[in-house]
Amino acid sequence: MTQHIAPATPPSRPARRVTVVPQGPVLIEGPVEIVREDGTVVRSDRFTVAVCTCRRSRNQPWCDTSHRPHRRCGAAPSDDGGTP
């Protein structure tokens, strides 16, 4: 495996930290601007932004936790692998 190391970033433009969450969103330290496929730009000024990678979010490109398994409210998890 080859590792590419980018040159140091100038002090006027600090690096942003990006964290990939397994089976979840990509977390980016904000503020963030995202350019969509159609060219429109969406912006978030939040401290940390969750960007959807599962494409289930109804609030694209932001994560709305749709990737999480859904359980009925008050239902206890079963011990038999999920069979009712």
N, CA, C and O atoms as a DFTB+ gen file, in Angstrom:
336 C
 N C O
     1  1       0.843      -1.164       0.000
     2  2       0.000       0.000       0.000
     3  2       0.894       1.236       0.000
     4  3       1.865       1.316       0.753
     5  1       0.553       2.191      -0.852
     6  2       1.304       3.436      -0.930
     7  2       0.557       4.513      -0.179
     8  3      -0.650       4.678      -0.349
     9  1       1.265       5.235       0.639
    10  2       0.652       6.327       1.393
    11  2       1.144       7.642       0.832
    12  3       2.348       7.870       0.714
    13  1       0.201       8.510       0.488
    14  2       0.542       9.823      -0.042
    15  2       0.383      10.849       1.074
    16  3      -0.666      10.922       1.714
    17  1       1.399      11.618       1.300
    18  2       1.350      12.660       2.319
    19  2       1.344      14.010       1.625
    20  3       2.249      14.351       0.863
    21  1       0.302      14.762       1.911
    22  2       0.161      16.082       1.291
    23  2       1.115      17.057       1.959
    24  3       1.460      16.892       3.130
    25  1       1.538      18.064       1.222
    26  2       2.386      19.094       1.836
    27  2       1.615      19.819       2.935
    28  3       0.385      19.845       2.939
    29  1       2.351      20.397       3.850
    30  2       1.727      21.113       4.971
    31  2       0.813      22.215       4.462
    32  3       1.117      22.886       3.476
    33  1      -0.302      22.391       5.140
    34  2      -1.248      23.435       4.761
    35  2      -0.769      24.777       5.281
    36  3      -0.200      24.852       6.369
    37  1      -0.989      25.821       4.529
    38  2      -0.592      27.139       5.006
    39  2      -1.353      27.489       6.287
    40  3      -2.497      27.065       6.450
    41  1      -0.747      28.247       7.195
    42  2      -1.403      28.591       8.458
    43  2      -2.718      29.329       8.289
    44  3      -3.570      29.265       9.176
    45  1      -2.910      30.028       7.178
    46  2      -4.150      30.778       6.978
    47  2      -5.335      29.858       6.672
    48  3      -6.483      30.298       6.718
    49  1      -5.069      28.602       6.363
    50  2      -6.143      27.671       6.029
    51  2      -5.928      26.352       6.780
    52  3      -5.306      25.432       6.250
    53  1      -6.438      26.260       8.003
    54  2      -6.205      25.053       8.800
    55  2      -6.915      23.836       8.211
    56  3      -7.947      23.963       7.552
    57  1      -6.354      22.670       8.455
    58  2      -6.941      21.422       7.962
    59  2      -8.239      21.125       8.706
    60  3      -8.379      21.448       9.886
    61  1      -9.166      20.518       8.014
    62  2     -10.424      20.076       8.609
    63  2     -10.282      18.598       8.940
    64  3      -9.691      17.841       8.170
    65  1     -10.814      18.190      10.066
    66  2     -10.785      16.781      10.442
    67  2     -12.041      16.104       9.906
    68  3     -13.153      16.596      10.097
    69  1     -11.852      14.962       9.228
    70  2     -12.943      14.165       8.681
    71  2     -12.875      12.797       9.339
    72  3     -11.827      12.151       9.333
    73  1     -13.997      12.353       9.910
    74  2     -14.058      11.055      10.575
    75  2     -15.102      10.199       9.888
    76  3     -16.255      10.609       9.756
    77  1     -14.707       9.009       9.448
    78  2     -15.633       8.079       8.812
    79  2     -16.175       7.155       9.897
    80  3     -15.411       6.467      10.575
    81  1     -17.504       7.143      10.059
    82  2     -18.149       6.305      11.055
    83  2     -18.623       5.037      10.352
    84  3     -19.433       5.119       9.428
    85  1     -18.135       3.856      10.769
    86  2     -18.577       2.610      10.129
    87  2     -20.103       2.486      10.165
    88  3     -20.717       2.667      11.216
    89  1     -20.699       2.185       9.039
    90  2     -22.149       2.065       8.870
    91  2     -22.876       3.321       9.330
    92  3     -24.002       3.246       9.823
    93  1     -22.240       4.465       9.172
    94  2     -22.845       5.725       9.585
    95  2     -22.382       6.854       8.693
    96  3     -21.933       6.620       7.571
    97  1     -22.488       8.077       9.180
    98  2     -22.140       9.241       8.374
    99  2     -20.643       9.530       8.366
   100  3     -19.856       8.878       9.052
   101  1     -20.283      10.512       7.581
   102  2     -18.940      11.086       7.622
   103  2     -19.063      12.357       8.454
   104  3     -19.888      13.222       8.157
   105  1     -18.246      12.470       9.493
   106  2     -18.275      13.646      10.359
   107  2     -17.173      14.602       9.926
   108  3     -16.018      14.201       9.789
   109  1     -17.527      15.864       9.713
   110  2     -16.574      16.876       9.267
   111  2     -16.648      18.049      10.222
   112  3     -17.731      18.542      10.540
   113  1     -15.475      18.495      10.681
   114  2     -15.453      19.685      11.527
   115  2     -15.875      20.871      10.678
   116  3     -15.329      21.088       9.597
   117  1     -16.846      21.642      11.163
   118  2     -17.417      22.732      10.392
   119  2     -16.690      24.045      10.599
   120  3     -15.726      24.104      11.362
   121  1     -17.130      25.086       9.941
   122  2     -18.227      25.134       8.986
   123  2     -17.871      24.423       7.678
   124  3     -16.701      24.258       7.332
   125  1     -18.926      24.008       6.962
   126  2     -18.746      23.201       5.753
   127  2     -19.647      23.724       4.643
   128  3     -20.792      24.107       4.887
   129  1     -19.123      23.735       3.427
   130  2     -19.933      23.981       2.231
   131  2     -19.840      22.737       1.366
   132  3     -18.752      22.205       1.146
   133  1     -20.992      22.270       0.873
   134  2     -21.039      21.093       0.008
   135  2     -21.655      21.508      -1.312
   136  3     -22.706      22.147      -1.344
   137  1     -20.997      21.143      -2.403
   138  2     -21.511      21.409      -3.742
   139  2     -22.239      20.146      -4.208
   140  3     -21.636      19.078      -4.318
   141  1     -23.527      20.277      -4.477
   142  2     -24.343      19.144      -4.924
   143  2     -24.124      18.870      -6.406
   144  3     -23.495      19.656      -7.115
   145  1     -24.659      17.731      -6.860
   146  2     -24.513      17.340      -8.270
   147  2     -25.028      18.400      -9.231
   148  3     -24.474      18.586     -10.315
   149  1     -26.095      19.099      -8.831
   150  2     -26.679      20.113      -9.721
   151  2     -25.975      21.464      -9.624
   152  3     -26.375      22.425     -10.281
   153  1     -24.918      21.535      -8.797
   154  2     -24.145      22.770      -8.689
   155  2     -24.566      23.687      -7.554
   156  3     -23.867      24.655      -7.257
   157  1     -25.700      23.401      -6.911
   158  2     -26.109      24.231      -5.787
   159  2     -25.178      23.973      -4.602
   160  3     -24.620      22.887      -4.450
   161  1     -25.029      24.997      -3.773
   162  2     -24.137      24.901      -2.621
   163  2     -24.981      24.967      -1.351
   164  3     -25.819      25.855      -1.197
   165  1     -24.751      24.016      -0.443
   166  2     -25.402      24.044       0.861
   167  2     -24.316      24.256       1.903
   168  3     -23.196      23.768       1.754
   169  1     -24.655      24.987       2.955
   170  2     -23.659      25.345       3.961
   171  2     -24.187      25.033       5.356
   172  3     -25.376      25.188       5.634
   173  1     -23.288      24.594       6.223
   174  2     -23.599      24.409       7.635
   175  2     -22.503      25.070       8.449
   176  3     -21.318      24.865       8.186
   177  1     -22.892      25.860       9.432
   178  2     -21.945      26.531      10.307
   179  2     -21.788      25.803      11.646
   180  3     -21.188      26.337      12.579
   181  1     -22.328      24.587      11.736
   182  2     -22.230      23.828      12.976
   183  2     -20.791      23.435      13.259
   184  3     -19.962      23.391      12.350
   185  1     -20.494      23.148      14.523
   186  2     -19.148      22.760      14.947
   187  2     -18.717      21.457      14.276
   188  3     -17.587      21.344      13.800
   189  1     -19.616      20.476      14.239
   190  2     -19.374      19.218      13.535
   191  2     -20.600      18.915      12.691
   192  3     -21.734      19.051      13.149
   193  1     -20.359      18.501      11.451
   194  2     -21.426      18.225      10.505
   195  2     -21.402      16.744      10.169
   196  3     -20.334      16.177       9.939
   197  1     -22.576      16.108      10.137
   198  2     -22.698      14.700       9.755
   199  2     -23.245      14.645       8.335
   200  3     -24.367      15.081       8.078
   201  1     -22.451      14.108       7.415
   202  2     -22.846      14.004       6.009
   203  2     -23.293      12.573       5.748
   204  3     -22.572      11.624       6.058
   205  1     -24.472      12.421       5.181
   206  2     -25.057      11.108       4.919
   207  2     -24.251      10.343       3.873
   208  3     -23.851      10.901       2.851
   209  1     -24.018       9.054       4.145
   210  2     -23.374       8.182       3.159
   211  2     -24.281       7.023       2.766
   212  3     -23.994       6.328       1.791
   213  1     -25.379       6.795       3.508
   214  2     -26.263       5.665       3.204
   215  2     -27.333       6.031       2.180
   216  3     -27.999       5.146       1.640
   217  1     -27.503       7.298       1.911
   218  2     -28.474       7.834       0.955
   219  2     -29.926       7.614       1.393
   220  3     -30.835       7.697       0.566
   221  1     -30.155       7.335       2.681
   222  2     -31.516       7.166       3.204
   223  2     -32.055       8.442       3.828
   224  3     -33.257       8.551       4.070
   225  1     -31.185       9.410       4.092
   226  2     -31.588      10.636       4.768
   227  2     -32.613      11.401       3.948
   228  3     -32.510      11.495       2.725
   229  1     -33.594      11.940       4.636
   230  2     -34.581      12.810       3.969
   231  2     -34.116      14.252       3.981
   232  3     -34.806      15.142       3.483
   233  1     -32.936      14.479       4.555
   234  2     -32.387      15.825       4.679
   235  2     -31.021      15.897       3.989
   236  3     -30.085      16.485       4.531
   237  1     -30.904      15.306       2.808
   238  2     -29.632      15.250       2.087
   239  2     -29.050      16.639       1.887
   240  3     -29.818      17.567       1.630
   241  1     -27.770      16.837       1.988
   242  2     -26.723      15.843       2.187
   243  2     -26.459      15.530       3.654
   244  3     -25.545      14.765       3.962
   245  1     -27.246      16.109       4.572
   246  2     -27.000      15.926       5.996
   247  2     -27.602      14.624       6.487
   248  3     -28.638      14.185       5.988
   249  1     -26.958      14.011       7.459
   250  2     -27.430      12.761       8.057
   251  2     -28.599      13.039       8.993
   252  3     -28.547      13.974       9.792
   253  1     -29.658      12.228       8.897
   254  2     -30.781      12.339       9.828
   255  2     -30.945      11.044      10.641
   256  3     -32.013      10.789      11.198
   257  1     -29.902      10.245      10.702
   258  2     -29.812       8.965      11.428
   259  2     -30.692       7.870      10.840
   260  3     -31.006       6.905      11.537
   261  1     -31.097       7.990       9.589
   262  2     -31.898       6.953       8.941
   263  2     -31.132       5.646       8.794
   264  3     -31.742       4.602       8.562
   265  1     -29.814       5.677       8.923
   266  2     -28.998       4.470       8.788
   267  2     -29.124       3.549       9.999
   268  3     -28.746       2.379       9.934
   269  1     -29.648       4.071      11.093
   270  2     -29.775       3.273      12.317
   271  2     -30.907       2.260      12.176
   272  3     -31.921       2.541      11.538
   273  1     -30.731       1.066      12.782
   274  2     -31.826       0.074      12.745
   275  2     -33.043       0.629      13.485
   276  3     -32.907       1.303      14.506
   277  1     -34.209       0.343      12.970
   278  2     -35.435       0.853      13.577
   279  2     -36.062      -0.215      14.461
   280  3     -36.160      -1.377      14.067
   281  1     -36.486       0.179      15.654
   282  2     -37.213      -0.702      16.567
   283  2     -38.484       0.005      16.987
   284  3     -38.518       1.229      17.116
   285  1     -39.519      -0.773      17.195
   286  2     -40.756      -0.172      17.675
   287  2     -40.560       0.302      19.108
   288  3     -39.889      -0.354      19.905
   289  1     -41.138       1.419      19.418
   290  2     -41.025       1.991      20.756
   291  2     -41.579       1.003      21.784
   292  3     -42.703       0.520      21.640
   293  1     -40.798       0.705      22.812
   294  2     -41.228      -0.200      23.862
   295  2     -40.977      -1.657      23.581
   296  3     -41.185      -2.496      24.458
   297  1     -40.533      -1.987      22.376
   298  2     -40.268      -3.392      22.028
   299  2     -38.911      -3.793      22.554
   300  3     -37.922      -3.097      22.325
   301  1     -38.854      -4.907      23.254
   302  2     -37.592      -5.406      23.783
   303  2     -36.882      -6.204      22.706
   304  3     -37.533      -6.926      21.951
   305  1     -35.542      -6.091      22.613
   306  2     -34.824      -6.879      21.617
   307  2     -34.953      -8.364      21.925
   308  3     -34.905      -8.765      23.087
   309  1     -35.116      -9.188      20.882
   310  2     -35.257     -10.625      21.082
   311  2     -33.896     -11.302      21.078
   312  3     -32.923     -10.746      20.569
   313  1     -33.826     -12.507      21.649
   314  2     -32.575     -13.263      21.731
   315  2     -32.419     -14.250      20.595
   316  3     -31.400     -14.937      20.525
   317  1     -33.401     -14.348      19.692
   318  2     -33.359     -15.367      18.649
   319  2     -33.000     -14.810      17.273
   320  3     -33.425     -15.355      16.255
   321  1     -32.238     -13.753      17.237
   322  2     -31.803     -13.194      15.953
   323  2     -32.813     -12.310      15.287
   324  3     -32.681     -12.005      14.102
   325  1     -33.834     -11.883      16.025
   326  2     -34.778     -10.937      15.451
   327  2     -36.077     -11.545      14.989
   328  3     -36.936     -10.817      14.492
   329  1     -36.266     -12.841      15.125
   330  2     -37.514     -13.467      14.718
   331  2     -38.565     -13.237      15.794
   332  3     -38.299     -13.499      16.967
   333  1     -39.767     -12.751      15.428
   334  2     -40.803     -12.464      16.440
   335  2     -41.331     -13.693      17.114
   336  3     -42.200     -13.596      17.980
